[in-house]
Amino acid sequence: MAWQGWKGTALTALAALATWTAGPARAHGEHEHGAAAGPAVSFVQFSSPNLTAPGTPLTVQGKLSVPRQRGWHGHRKLPAVVIVHGSAGIDARGDFYEAALNDAGIATLQIDMWQARGYTAPGQRPAAPILTYPDAFSALQFLAQQPGIDGARVGVLGFSWGGLVSMGTAERLYAGQFGGGRTFKAHVAHYPVCYAWNNAPLLAAVRSTPAQYGVQWLALTGAPVLIQVGTKDDYDNSAKPCQDLAAAANASNGSNSLVRVVAYPDATHGWDRLMVPMTVNDPFANQGSFFSTGVPPAVKFTPDAEQAYQSRGRVVRFFERQL
């Protein structure tokens, strides 16, 4: 091929590639904030109490992503969000929400709770959610010590197991135990297995109580909570357990709007996990039917790109308002 012909073809191809790599248009409700450049990314670590072996703290590693600032606000402290993964560990969901939050001028810290515990095999997770609540509060303390972060404007976003962490850190009992005087300013919990909260009979089946296991949700810190769940979630089997839990929490905490639920029609557990679909088995699925049948139910993760972008937009707007 002659150089001139190859050159013209290459330029055309590069132009097309540039258009393709620019990414999909933002879904309705998302917007461009004009960041000066990509965020400053660093990989950090901090200590977290080890409740299973007191006196031997865990080392939690994480990805800190801080938007670059420009103009008159170039030296202001930024709000931040701690991002907490699900039972499968770090996956595409963290980066998906991180990108939009950074674009909105909100720093993010994705933490890896499983690496800190040496978990490498699928299905490995702690014996109870409460064991990971110190990790989130330690991340909050870490962020508060960073010179460019406003420690009074830190939220938390979690998926599945991480959703339980986000919910648990909104309960005064656990904030008092692990917060060291700090609380999160806002909470987002995606599909946080709502039927399990305050469920004494369920916890009796594992020889625990809601308070001990980490699923007591009675007296909240007062920070707003957004719960997002799919109507075909295989843990709750519908959005109703989350809606009932929110109504009870709002009533007991003297508010009609402290806790809000958004339900996504026909969405499964992890609809915003934009990866190959998967199915896992979990004894706590199907509202804990395993404890009467002995058969661990299946949990489907079916990605739904349209509703994933909708939920991401809601998360960004929620944190923009609350932080």
C-alpha positions as semicolon CSV with decimal commas, in nm:
position;residue;x (nm);y (nm);z (nm)
1;M;0,000;0,000;0,000
2;A;0,134;0,345;-0,088
3;W;0,224;0,573;0,204
4;Q;-0,025;0,843;0,105
5;G;-0,313;0,595;0,077
6;W;-0,221;0,429;0,409
7;K;-0,190;0,769;0,574
8;G;-0,540;0,872;0,465
9;T;-0,687;0,541;0,574
10;A;-0,508;0,557;0,908
11;L;-0,631;0,910;0,979
12;T;-0,987;0,803;0,903
13;A;-0,950;0,500;1,128
14;L;-0,802;0,708;1,409
15;A;-1,088;0,955;1,386
16;A;-1,337;0,672;1,410
17;L;-1,146;0,518;1,701
18;A;-1,145;0,851;1,885
19;T;-1,520;0,876;1,844
20;W;-1,570;0,518;1,967
21;T;-1,341;0,552;2,270
22;A;-1,515;0,870;2,380
23;G;-1,764;0,636;2,546
24;P;-2,142;0,624;2,552
25;A;-2,352;0,932;2,595
26;R;-2,446;1,000;2,954
27;A;-2,781;0,871;3,063
28;H;-3,056;1,116;3,148
29;G;-2,975;1,289;3,475
30;E;-2,597;1,264;3,446
31;H;-2,395;1,567;3,348
32;E;-2,046;1,685;3,264
33;H;-1,873;1,896;3,526
34;G;-1,571;1,995;3,317
35;A;-1,289;1,847;3,524
36;A;-0,953;2,000;3,439
37;A;-0,796;1,658;3,389
38;G;-0,828;1,302;3,508
39;P;-0,836;1,254;3,885
40;A;-0,520;1,209;4,088
41;V;-0,512;0,837;4,170
42;S;-0,306;0,683;4,448
43;F;-0,305;0,347;4,620
44;V;-0,314;0,380;4,995
45;Q;-0,339;0,173;5,310
46;F;-0,455;0,223;5,666
47;S;-0,510;0,018;5,980
48;S;-0,846;-0,119;6,088
49;P;-0,937;-0,302;6,410
50;N;-0,949;-0,679;6,373
51;L;-1,249;-0,793;6,575
52;T;-1,161;-1,161;6,533
53;A;-0,807;-1,112;6,667
54;P;-0,792;-0,802;6,891
55;G;-0,446;-0,653;6,911
56;T;-0,351;-0,755;6,557
57;P;-0,495;-0,480;6,336
58;L;-0,577;-0,537;5,972
59;T;-0,409;-0,343;5,694
60;V;-0,675;-0,228;5,450
61;Q;-0,564;-0,117;5,107
62;G;-0,760;0,112;4,880
63;K;-0,772;0,327;4,570
64;L;-0,798;0,698;4,642
65;S;-0,919;0,904;4,347
66;V;-0,925;1,283;4,391
67;P;-1,063;1,517;4,122
68;R;-0,823;1,785;4,008
69;Q;-0,953;2,134;4,071
70;R;-0,917;2,452;3,874
71;G;-1,015;2,814;3,892
72;W;-1,123;3,002;4,202
73;H;-1,205;2,685;4,396
74;G;-0,866;2,523;4,332
75;H;-0,778;2,503;4,702
76;R;-1,110;2,409;4,860
77;K;-1,147;2,083;5,045
78;L;-1,351;1,824;4,862
79;P;-1,628;1,593;4,979
80;A;-1,559;1,221;4,946
81;V;-1,734;0,884;4,927
82;V;-1,605;0,552;5,061
83;I;-1,697;0,272;4,815
84;V;-1,747;-0,073;4,968
85;H;-1,755;-0,389;4,754
86;G;-1,984;-0,692;4,772
87;S;-1,918;-1,055;4,861
88;A;-1,739;-1,118;4,530
89;G;-1,481;-0,852;4,613
90;I;-1,365;-0,560;4,400
91;D;-1,536;-0,556;4,059
92;A;-1,657;-0,319;3,789
93;R;-1,914;-0,148;4,010
94;G;-1,656;0,048;4,207
95;D;-1,493;0,208;3,905
96;F;-1,834;0,266;3,744
97;Y;-1,954;0,486;4,031
98;E;-1,610;0,628;4,103
99;A;-1,589;0,781;3,754
100;A;-1,921;0,964;3,786
101;L;-1,855;1,082;4,140
102;N;-1,510;1,212;4,046
103;D;-1,664;1,389;3,748
104;A;-1,900;1,561;3,992
105;G;-1,606;1,685;4,200
106;I;-1,636;1,419;4,472
107;A;-1,330;1,220;4,577
108;T;-1,362;0,845;4,624
109;L;-1,187;0,576;4,825
110;Q;-1,250;0,217;4,717
111;I;-1,145;-0,020;4,993
112;D;-1,058;-0,388;4,966
113;M;-1,184;-0,565;5,278
114;W;-1,110;-0,914;5,147
115;Q;-0,743;-0,855;5,064
116;A;-0,696;-0,732;5,420
117;R;-0,816;-1,071;5,544
118;G;-0,630;-1,283;5,292
119;Y;-0,943;-1,397;5,110
120;T;-0,871;-1,523;4,759
121;A;-1,128;-1,795;4,690
122;P;-1,484;-1,732;4,567
123;G;-1,736;-1,747;4,847
124;Q;-1,495;-1,642;5,120
125;R;-1,634;-1,372;5,346
126;P;-1,640;-1,291;5,718
127;A;-1,876;-1,470;5,954
128;A;-2,087;-1,157;6,007
129;P;-2,120;-0,809;5,854
130;I;-2,033;-0,639;6,184
131;L;-1,675;-0,764;6,147
132;T;-1,624;-0,526;5,855
133;Y;-1,786;-0,214;5,999
134;P;-1,455;-0,097;6,149
135;D;-1,306;-0,096;5,797
136;A;-1,554;0,169;5,681
137;F;-1,503;0,385;5,989
138;S;-1,126;0,350;5,956
139;A;-1,157;0,465;5,594
140;L;-1,358;0,765;5,718
141;Q;-1,083;0,849;5,965
142;F;-0,818;0,810;5,694
143;L;-1,002;1,049;5,463
144;A;-1,048;1,303;5,741
145;Q;-0,670;1,315;5,778
146;Q;-0,610;1,400;5,411
147;P;-0,537;1,771;5,358
148;G;-0,756;1,802;5,048
149;I;-1,063;1,622;5,191
150;D;-1,334;1,771;5,410
151;G;-1,371;1,510;5,683
152;A;-1,715;1,642;5,775
153;R;-1,847;1,573;5,422
154;V;-1,782;1,203;5,367
155;G;-2,046;0,957;5,250
156;V;-2,045;0,582;5,199
157;L;-2,171;0,371;4,907
158;G;-2,190;-0,008;4,924
159;F;-2,306;-0,299;4,711
160;S;-2,467;-0,611;4,863
161;W;-2,229;-0,694;5,154
162;G;-2,103;-0,339;5,116
163;G;-2,464;-0,225;5,126
164;L;-2,494;-0,386;5,468
165;V;-2,180;-0,194;5,570
166;S;-2,332;0,131;5,448
167;M;-2,654;0,059;5,639
168;G;-2,475;-0,055;5,953
169;T;-2,264;0,259;5,973
170;A;-2,590;0,459;5,984
171;E;-2,696;0,283;6,307
172;R;-2,600;0,464;6,628
173;L;-2,506;0,139;6,800
174;Y;-2,226;0,065;6,554
175;A;-2,123;0,426;6,507
176;G;-2,077;0,441;6,883
177;Q;-1,877;0,119;6,890
178;F;-1,648;0,184;6,593
179;G;-1,678;0,545;6,478
180;G;-1,446;0,709;6,727
181;G;-1,673;1,011;6,737
182;R;-1,709;1,033;6,358
183;T;-2,015;0,952;6,147
184;F;-2,081;0,951;5,776
185;K;-2,277;1,241;5,634
186;A;-2,481;1,032;5,388
187;H;-2,532;0,665;5,303
188;V;-2,621;0,475;4,985
189;A;-2,693;0,102;5,011
190;H;-2,753;-0,107;4,702
191;Y;-2,953;-0,429;4,754
192;P;-2,856;-0,463;5,124
193;V;-3,063;-0,778;5,201
194;C;-3,334;-0,577;5,375
195;Y;-3,536;-0,870;5,511
196;A;-3,244;-0,963;5,741
197;W;-3,239;-0,634;5,934
198;N;-3,390;-0,659;6,285
199;N;-3,485;-1,020;6,201
200;A;-3,439;-1,199;6,534
201;P;-3,572;-1,541;6,420
202;L;-3,331;-1,547;6,126
203;L;-3,033;-1,461;6,344
204;A;-3,135;-1,717;6,603
205;A;-3,078;-1,977;6,329
206;V;-2,709;-1,879;6,325
207;R;-2,696;-1,847;6,704
208;S;-2,674;-1,470;6,704
209;T;-2,889;-1,160;6,745
210;P;-2,942;-0,865;6,512
211;A;-2,723;-0,644;6,732
212;Q;-2,440;-0,898;6,752
213;Y;-2,450;-0,989;6,384
214;G;-2,456;-0,628;6,268
215;V;-2,811;-0,596;6,139
216;Q;-2,979;-0,392;6,408
217;W;-3,136;-0,086;6,248
218;L;-3,341;0,107;6,502
219;A;-3,180;0,433;6,613
220;L;-3,006;0,602;6,323
221;T;-2,739;0,871;6,328
222;G;-2,962;1,116;6,141
223;A;-2,765;1,106;5,814
224;P;-2,987;1,048;5,509
225;V;-2,997;0,697;5,361
226;L;-3,077;0,599;5,002
227;I;-3,154;0,231;4,940
228;Q;-3,166;0,106;4,580
229;V;-3,300;-0,242;4,507
230;G;-3,433;-0,447;4,217
231;T;-3,782;-0,591;4,221
232;K;-3,641;-0,933;4,121
233;D;-3,366;-0,943;4,381
234;D;-3,319;-1,306;4,488
235;Y;-3,249;-1,217;4,851
236;D;-3,556;-1,007;4,927
237;N;-3,769;-1,143;4,638
238;S;-3,920;-0,797;4,589
239;A;-3,870;-0,437;4,696
240;K;-4,118;-0,472;4,981
241;P;-3,871;-0,571;5,258
242;C;-3,668;-0,257;5,185
243;Q;-3,979;-0,040;5,169
244;D;-4,107;-0,183;5,498
245;L;-3,768;-0,137;5,665
246;A;-3,748;0,224;5,547
247;A;-4,101;0,298;5,672
248;A;-4,021;0,151;6,014
249;A;-3,692;0,341;6,039
250;N;-3,852;0,668;5,939
251;A;-4,129;0,617;6,196
252;S;-3,895;0,526;6,480
253;N;-3,659;0,812;6,402
254;G;-3,929;1,077;6,371
255;S;-3,885;1,149;6,001
256;N;-4,076;1,085;5,681
257;S;-3,773;1,125;5,459
258;L;-3,460;1,008;5,644
259;V;-3,458;0,677;5,453
260;R;-3,566;0,658;5,090
261;V;-3,605;0,350;4,868
262;V;-3,581;0,341;4,489
263;A;-3,697;0,017;4,326
264;Y;-3,585;-0,082;3,975
265;P;-3,846;-0,283;3,780
266;D;-3,739;-0,639;3,690
267;A;-3,382;-0,573;3,809
268;T;-3,196;-0,856;3,977
269;H;-2,938;-0,843;4,253
270;G;-2,636;-0,652;4,121
271;W;-2,807;-0,511;3,810
272;D;-2,539;-0,237;3,804
273;R;-2,257;-0,492;3,785
274;L;-2,189;-0,441;3,413
275;M;-2,004;-0,767;3,367
276;V;-2,088;-1,113;3,234
277;P;-2,402;-1,245;3,411
278;M;-2,342;-1,492;3,690
279;T;-2,533;-1,707;3,935
280;V;-2,417;-1,790;4,287
281;N;-2,569;-1,979;4,578
282;D;-2,613;-1,815;4,915
283;P;-2,786;-1,952;5,227
284;F;-2,923;-1,605;5,300
285;A;-3,101;-1,577;4,963
286;N;-3,477;-1,629;4,921
287;Q;-3,534;-1,470;5,263
288;G;-3,324;-1,732;5,439
289;S;-3,511;-2,039;5,315
290;F;-3,191;-2,244;5,356
291;F;-3,242;-2,249;5,732
292;S;-3,562;-2,449;5,689
293;T;-3,485;-2,646;5,369
294;G;-3,108;-2,700;5,384
295;V;-3,081;-2,596;5,018
296;P;-2,884;-2,275;4,945
297;P;-3,090;-2,075;4,692
298;A;-2,953;-1,933;4,368
299;V;-2,886;-1,561;4,323
300;K;-2,884;-1,424;3,969
301;F;-2,670;-1,124;3,872
302;T;-2,808;-0,994;3,542
303;P;-2,661;-0,665;3,420
304;D;-2,904;-0,395;3,311
305;A;-2,708;-0,112;3,152
306;E;-2,996;0,133;3,121
307;Q;-3,097;0,103;3,485
308;A;-2,733;0,097;3,594
309;Y;-2,683;0,442;3,444
310;Q;-3,008;0,559;3,602
311;S;-2,900;0,436;3,944
312;R;-2,557;0,592;3,903
313;G;-2,717;0,925;3,819
314;R;-2,933;0,905;4,132
315;V;-2,631;0,824;4,347
316;V;-2,437;1,123;4,215
317;R;-2,727;1,362;4,264
318;F;-2,789;1,227;4,615
319;F;-2,430;1,286;4,723
320;E;-2,418;1,627;4,552
321;R;-2,716;1,733;4,763
322;Q;-2,613;1,574;5,090
323;L;-2,236;1,625;5,109
